[in-house]
Amino acid sequence: MWYKNEIPNRIAMLWEYMKEDRPESQPFDYSPESLIPLWDWYETKIKQIPKTKKEIEYSVSKYPKWVEENIRKIIMKYTDETLSLALDISIYLGEVVIKYYPQLYWGHFARPKRELFVNKPVIMKLKSKLKYFPPSQTVFVCMIKSGKGRDKNRIYDLYRYWEDEFDPTKPSYWDSW
């Protein structure tokens, strides 16, 4: 899988980029606690810029007419740098999970087609009905929240929240549904 082969390169590039801004930072050690300084730094990189008229019109064209008014209200977008760093951070988050829970692994699934994360890299083999953890979606949600208010522990706290799903010895919240 191409994605898995690129993981070491993406994490190395992320570390080098972070080190340029924060030379005093400790190298990534794949501990859950290493997510704190990483997120603290990343929150300074979250930026939005105005969409062009062409981008707004393209967005409008993709949706039904009845939502056009709401789509036109979305006039900002995240920068490419913000999104690229979020993706690399999601890779690192996934690797942190796998380090502490080696029964888990990167994978993807092709069915059912209507599933939100079909054909996307996820952490597989969770014990619950969920069956997978989507690091990229998790980081993107945290990115949006951090854009509204910073919290250097945001991704670390989320890791701790998901820990019950990673650990096969703990009962799963989702199994009670």
Secondary structure, 3 states (H helix, E strand, C coil): CHHHHHHHHHHHHHHHHHHHHCCCCCCCCCCHHHHHHHHHHHCCCCCEEECCHHHHHHHHHCCCHHHHHHHHCCCEEECHHHHHHHHHHHHHHHHHHHHHCCCCEEECCCCCCCCCCCCCCEEECCCCCCCEECHHHHHHHHHHHHHHCCCCCHHHHHHHHHHHHHCCCCCCCHHHC
